[in-house]
Every structure is written in structure tokens, then in C-alpha cells.
Amino acid sequence: NIENLRKHLEKRNHDNMIKYLSRISELLENPDYIGINPRERGRSIEYVIQLGENVLIGIKLDYKNEYFYIATMHEISQLKLNQRIKNGRLKSLTT
């Protein structure tokens, strides 16, 4: 639910991500990087899209109710992005 995600972003002070809410489907279809959060192995997928800023979208699986949902959406610094690429947490989908 987009409205719940909007509230989450506002609560977490990720207001700069609200401008991307209308483009979520497009962003998820065309990520630059994809990976798995090691602390949530098997339950969480991370997408990173490089726009004017690096946008990380975290998708989680709700096993009990058997559906995926957007758990978070926030900016990730270039330093963190580079570290996650280097350690293999994120893989490039562009060439």
C-alpha cells in the first residue's frame, strides 16, 4: 500500500524518497543493482537504482501471509553502495 509506505518514509525522515513513490513499478523493473540482506537471508531482497541519488528499495517476504511488500525505501551513500558491491552483497545488473 503506497499510503502506508508514504507514512513509513515520513516517520523515518526519508522524505526525499516520496518523489519516487509514483515510479516504484518502473524502478523495480529496472534496478542497477540487486542483492540479499544477509541478516534476513531468504526473506529480503534489495534493489538499488541510481538516479540523482542512490535509491535502495527493500522488499520482504511475509511467509505467514505469503506476499511480498516494500519494507523500506531510502537513499544509500555511494560509499555504502561501493562497499556492498565489493563484498558481494549487491550485484550489478548493468554492463
CNS distance restraints for C-alpha pairs under 8 A (distance, minus, plus):
assign (resid   1 and name CA) (resid   5 and name CA) 6.46 0.50 0.50
assign (resid   2 and name CA) (resid   6 and name CA) 6.08 0.50 0.50
assign (resid   2 and name CA) (resid  21 and name CA) 7.13 0.50 0.50
assign (resid   3 and name CA) (resid   7 and name CA) 6.31 0.50 0.50
assign (resid   4 and name CA) (resid   8 and name CA) 6.21 0.50 0.50
assign (resid   5 and name CA) (resid   9 and name CA) 6.13 0.50 0.50
assign (resid   5 and name CA) (resid  70 and name CA) 7.43 0.50 0.50
assign (resid   5 and name CA) (resid  71 and name CA) 7.80 0.50 0.50
assign (resid   5 and name CA) (resid  72 and name CA) 7.58 0.50 0.50
assign (resid   6 and name CA) (resid  10 and name CA) 6.24 0.50 0.50
assign (resid   6 and name CA) (resid  18 and name CA) 6.50 0.50 0.50
assign (resid   6 and name CA) (resid  21 and name CA) 7.73 0.50 0.50
assign (resid   7 and name CA) (resid  11 and name CA) 6.05 0.50 0.50
assign (resid   8 and name CA) (resid  12 and name CA) 6.15 0.50 0.50
assign (resid   8 and name CA) (resid  72 and name CA) 7.72 0.50 0.50
assign (resid   9 and name CA) (resid  13 and name CA) 6.04 0.50 0.50
assign (resid   9 and name CA) (resid  14 and name CA) 4.78 0.50 0.50
assign (resid   9 and name CA) (resid  15 and name CA) 5.94 0.50 0.50
assign (resid   9 and name CA) (resid  17 and name CA) 7.22 0.50 0.50
assign (resid   9 and name CA) (resid  18 and name CA) 7.13 0.50 0.50
assign (resid   9 and name CA) (resid  72 and name CA) 7.62 0.50 0.50
assign (resid   9 and name CA) (resid  73 and name CA) 7.19 0.50 0.50
assign (resid   9 and name CA) (resid  74 and name CA) 7.87 0.50 0.50
assign (resid  10 and name CA) (resid  14 and name CA) 5.87 0.50 0.50
assign (resid  10 and name CA) (resid  15 and name CA) 5.45 0.50 0.50
assign (resid  14 and name CA) (resid  18 and name CA) 7.52 0.50 0.50
assign (resid  14 and name CA) (resid  73 and name CA) 7.72 0.50 0.50
assign (resid  14 and name CA) (resid  74 and name CA) 5.97 0.50 0.50
assign (resid  14 and name CA) (resid  75 and name CA) 7.80 0.50 0.50
assign (resid  17 and name CA) (resid  21 and name CA) 7.17 0.50 0.50
assign (resid  17 and name CA) (resid  55 and name CA) 7.75 0.50 0.50
assign (resid  17 and name CA) (resid  73 and name CA) 6.88 0.50 0.50
assign (resid  17 and name CA) (resid  74 and name CA) 6.24 0.50 0.50
assign (resid  17 and name CA) (resid  75 and name CA) 7.47 0.50 0.50
assign (resid  20 and name CA) (resid  24 and name CA) 6.44 0.50 0.50
assign (resid  23 and name CA) (resid  27 and name CA) 6.11 0.50 0.50
assign (resid  24 and name CA) (resid  28 and name CA) 6.09 0.50 0.50
assign (resid  25 and name CA) (resid  29 and name CA) 6.23 0.50 0.50
assign (resid  26 and name CA) (resid  30 and name CA) 6.42 0.50 0.50
assign (resid  27 and name CA) (resid  31 and name CA) 6.08 0.50 0.50
assign (resid  27 and name CA) (resid  49 and name CA) 6.68 0.50 0.50
assign (resid  28 and name CA) (resid  47 and name CA) 7.00 0.50 0.50
assign (resid  30 and name CA) (resid  49 and name CA) 7.48 0.50 0.50
assign (resid  31 and name CA) (resid  47 and name CA) 5.94 0.50 0.50
assign (resid  31 and name CA) (resid  48 and name CA) 5.73 0.50 0.50
assign (resid  31 and name CA) (resid  49 and name CA) 4.83 0.50 0.50
assign (resid  31 and name CA) (resid  50 and name CA) 7.85 0.50 0.50
assign (resid  31 and name CA) (resid  93 and name CA) 6.98 0.50 0.50
assign (resid  32 and name CA) (resid  47 and name CA) 7.59 0.50 0.50
assign (resid  32 and name CA) (resid  48 and name CA) 5.87 0.50 0.50
assign (resid  32 and name CA) (resid  49 and name CA) 5.11 0.50 0.50
assign (resid  32 and name CA) (resid  50 and name CA) 6.50 0.50 0.50
assign (resid  32 and name CA) (resid  92 and name CA) 5.86 0.50 0.50
assign (resid  32 and name CA) (resid  93 and name CA) 5.24 0.50 0.50
assign (resid  32 and name CA) (resid  94 and name CA) 5.83 0.50 0.50
assign (resid  33 and name CA) (resid  47 and name CA) 5.83 0.50 0.50
assign (resid  33 and name CA) (resid  48 and name CA) 5.01 0.50 0.50
assign (resid  33 and name CA) (resid  49 and name CA) 6.75 0.50 0.50
assign (resid  33 and name CA) (resid  90 and name CA) 5.89 0.50 0.50
assign (resid  33 and name CA) (resid  91 and name CA) 5.29 0.50 0.50
assign (resid  33 and name CA) (resid  92 and name CA) 4.45 0.50 0.50
assign (resid  33 and name CA) (resid  93 and name CA) 5.46 0.50 0.50
assign (resid  33 and name CA) (resid  94 and name CA) 7.71 0.50 0.50
assign (resid  34 and name CA) (resid  45 and name CA) 7.23 0.50 0.50
assign (resid  34 and name CA) (resid  46 and name CA) 5.57 0.50 0.50
assign (resid  34 and name CA) (resid  47 and name CA) 4.60 0.50 0.50
assign (resid  34 and name CA) (resid  48 and name CA) 6.28 0.50 0.50
assign (resid  34 and name CA) (resid  90 and name CA) 5.32 0.50 0.50
assign (resid  34 and name CA) (resid  91 and name CA) 5.47 0.50 0.50
assign (resid  34 and name CA) (resid  92 and name CA) 6.73 0.50 0.50
assign (resid  34 and name CA) (resid  93 and name CA) 7.22 0.50 0.50
assign (resid  35 and name CA) (resid  45 and name CA) 5.84 0.50 0.50
assign (resid  35 and name CA) (resid  46 and name CA) 5.08 0.50 0.50
assign (resid  35 and name CA) (resid  47 and name CA) 6.64 0.50 0.50
assign (resid  35 and name CA) (resid  89 and name CA) 5.52 0.50 0.50
assign (resid  35 and name CA) (resid  90 and name CA) 4.31 0.50 0.50
assign (resid  35 and name CA) (resid  91 and name CA) 6.11 0.50 0.50
assign (resid  36 and name CA) (resid  40 and name CA) 7.64 0.50 0.50
assign (resid  36 and name CA) (resid  41 and name CA) 6.60 0.50 0.50
assign (resid  36 and name CA) (resid  42 and name CA) 7.66 0.50 0.50
assign (resid  36 and name CA) (resid  44 and name CA) 6.00 0.50 0.50
assign (resid  36 and name CA) (resid  45 and name CA) 4.74 0.50 0.50
assign (resid  36 and name CA) (resid  46 and name CA) 5.75 0.50 0.50
assign (resid  36 and name CA) (resid  89 and name CA) 6.35 0.50 0.50
assign (resid  36 and name CA) (resid  90 and name CA) 7.22 0.50 0.50
assign (resid  37 and name CA) (resid  41 and name CA) 6.14 0.50 0.50
assign (resid  37 and name CA) (resid  44 and name CA) 5.96 0.50 0.50
assign (resid  37 and name CA) (resid  45 and name CA) 6.44 0.50 0.50
assign (resid  37 and name CA) (resid  46 and name CA) 6.74 0.50 0.50
assign (resid  37 and name CA) (resid  89 and name CA) 7.21 0.50 0.50
assign (resid  38 and name CA) (resid  89 and name CA) 7.68 0.50 0.50
assign (resid  40 and name CA) (resid  44 and name CA) 5.68 0.50 0.50
assign (resid  43 and name CA) (resid  60 and name CA) 5.48 0.50 0.50
assign (resid  43 and name CA) (resid  61 and name CA) 5.08 0.50 0.50
assign (resid  43 and name CA) (resid  62 and name CA) 7.67 0.50 0.50
assign (resid  44 and name CA) (resid  58 and name CA) 6.72 0.50 0.50
assign (resid  44 and name CA) (resid  59 and name CA) 5.53 0.50 0.50
assign (resid  44 and name CA) (resid  60 and name CA) 4.36 0.50 0.50
assign (resid  44 and name CA) (resid  61 and name CA) 6.36 0.50 0.50
assign (resid  45 and name CA) (resid  58 and name CA) 5.83 0.50 0.50
assign (resid  45 and name CA) (resid  59 and name CA) 5.17 0.50 0.50
assign (resid  45 and name CA) (resid  60 and name CA) 6.48 0.50 0.50
assign (resid  46 and name CA) (resid  56 and name CA) 6.63 0.50 0.50
assign (resid  46 and name CA) (resid  57 and name CA) 5.77 0.50 0.50
assign (resid  46 and name CA) (resid  58 and name CA) 4.62 0.50 0.50
assign (resid  46 and name CA) (resid  59 and name CA) 6.33 0.50 0.50
assign (resid  46 and name CA) (resid  90 and name CA) 7.96 0.50 0.50
assign (resid  47 and name CA) (resid  56 and name CA) 5.60 0.50 0.50
assign (resid  47 and name CA) (resid  57 and name CA) 5.14 0.50 0.50
assign (resid  47 and name CA) (resid  58 and name CA) 6.44 0.50 0.50
assign (resid  48 and name CA) (resid  54 and name CA) 6.49 0.50 0.50
assign (resid  48 and name CA) (resid  55 and name CA) 5.43 0.50 0.50
assign (resid  48 and name CA) (resid  56 and name CA) 4.45 0.50 0.50
assign (resid  48 and name CA) (resid  57 and name CA) 6.38 0.50 0.50
assign (resid  49 and name CA) (resid  54 and name CA) 5.82 0.50 0.50
assign (resid  49 and name CA) (resid  55 and name CA) 5.17 0.50 0.50
assign (resid  49 and name CA) (resid  56 and name CA) 6.60 0.50 0.50
assign (resid  50 and name CA) (resid  54 and name CA) 4.55 0.50 0.50
assign (resid  50 and name CA) (resid  55 and name CA) 6.25 0.50 0.50
assign (resid  51 and name CA) (resid  55 and name CA) 7.18 0.50 0.50
assign (resid  53 and name CA) (resid  75 and name CA) 6.65 0.50 0.50
assign (resid  53 and name CA) (resid  76 and name CA) 7.84 0.50 0.50
assign (resid  54 and name CA) (resid  75 and name CA) 5.45 0.50 0.50
assign (resid  54 and name CA) (resid  76 and name CA) 5.43 0.50 0.50
assign (resid  54 and name CA) (resid  77 and name CA) 6.68 0.50 0.50
assign (resid  54 and name CA) (resid  78 and name CA) 7.15 0.50 0.50
assign (resid  55 and name CA) (resid  73 and name CA) 6.96 0.50 0.50
assign (resid  55 and name CA) (resid  74 and name CA) 5.77 0.50 0.50
assign (resid  55 and name CA) (resid  75 and name CA) 4.70 0.50 0.50
assign (resid  55 and name CA) (resid  76 and name CA) 6.21 0.50 0.50
assign (resid  56 and name CA) (resid  72 and name CA) 7.89 0.50 0.50
assign (resid  56 and name CA) (resid  73 and name CA) 5.52 0.50 0.50
assign (resid  56 and name CA) (resid  74 and name CA) 5.37 0.50 0.50
assign (resid  56 and name CA) (resid  75 and name CA) 5.87 0.50 0.50
assign (resid  56 and name CA) (resid  76 and name CA) 6.18 0.50 0.50
assign (resid  57 and name CA) (resid  70 and name CA) 7.03 0.50 0.50
assign (resid  57 and name CA) (resid  71 and name CA) 7.76 0.50 0.50
assign (resid  57 and name CA) (resid  72 and name CA) 5.82 0.50 0.50
assign (resid  57 and name CA) (resid  73 and name CA) 4.39 0.50 0.50
assign (resid  57 and name CA) (resid  74 and name CA) 6.74 0.50 0.50
assign (resid  58 and name CA) (resid  70 and name CA) 5.85 0.50 0.50
assign (resid  58 and name CA) (resid  71 and name CA) 5.49 0.50 0.50
assign (resid  58 and name CA) (resid  72 and name CA) 5.05 0.50 0.50
assign (resid  58 and name CA) (resid  73 and name CA) 6.21 0.50 0.50
assign (resid  59 and name CA) (resid  68 and name CA) 6.53 0.50 0.50
assign (resid  59 and name CA) (resid  69 and name CA) 5.54 0.50 0.50
assign (resid  59 and name CA) (resid  70 and name CA) 4.50 0.50 0.50
assign (resid  59 and name CA) (resid  71 and name CA) 5.54 0.50 0.50
assign (resid  59 and name CA) (resid  72 and name CA) 7.26 0.50 0.50
assign (resid  60 and name CA) (resid  68 and name CA) 5.51 0.50 0.50
assign (resid  60 and name CA) (resid  69 and name CA) 5.53 0.50 0.50
assign (resid  60 and name CA) (resid  70 and name CA) 6.36 0.50 0.50
assign (resid  60 and name CA) (resid  71 and name CA) 6.01 0.50 0.50
assign (resid  61 and name CA) (resid  66 and name CA) 7.01 0.50 0.50
assign (resid  61 and name CA) (resid  67 and name CA) 5.84 0.50 0.50
assign (resid  61 and name CA) (resid  68 and name CA) 4.47 0.50 0.50
assign (resid  61 and name CA) (resid  69 and name CA) 6.62 0.50 0.50
assign (resid  62 and name CA) (resid  66 and name CA) 5.42 0.50 0.50
assign (resid  62 and name CA) (resid  67 and name CA) 5.39 0.50 0.50
assign (resid  62 and name CA) (resid  68 and name CA) 6.08 0.50 0.50
assign (resid  62 and name CA) (resid  69 and name CA) 7.64 0.50 0.50
assign (resid  63 and name CA) (resid  67 and name CA) 7.03 0.50 0.50
assign (resid  76 and name CA) (resid  80 and name CA) 6.44 0.50 0.50
assign (resid  76 and name CA) (resid  81 and name CA) 6.50 0.50 0.50
assign (resid  77 and name CA) (resid  81 and name CA) 6.15 0.50 0.50
assign (resid  78 and name CA) (resid  82 and name CA) 6.01 0.50 0.50
assign (resid  79 and name CA) (resid  83 and name CA) 6.21 0.50 0.50
assign (resid  80 and name CA) (resid  84 and name CA) 6.12 0.50 0.50
assign (resid  81 and name CA) (resid  85 and name CA) 6.22 0.50 0.50
assign (resid  82 and name CA) (resid  86 and name CA) 6.08 0.50 0.50
assign (resid  83 and name CA) (resid  87 and name CA) 6.13 0.50 0.50
assign (resid  84 and name CA) (resid  88 and name CA) 6.05 0.50 0.50
assign (resid  84 and name CA) (resid  89 and name CA) 5.00 0.50 0.50
assign (resid  84 and name CA) (resid  90 and name CA) 5.51 0.50 0.50
assign (resid  85 and name CA) (resid  89 and name CA) 5.99 0.50 0.50
assign (resid  85 and name CA) (resid  90 and name CA) 4.85 0.50 0.50
assign (resid  85 and name CA) (resid  91 and name CA) 6.19 0.50 0.50
assign (resid  85 and name CA) (resid  92 and name CA) 7.75 0.50 0.50
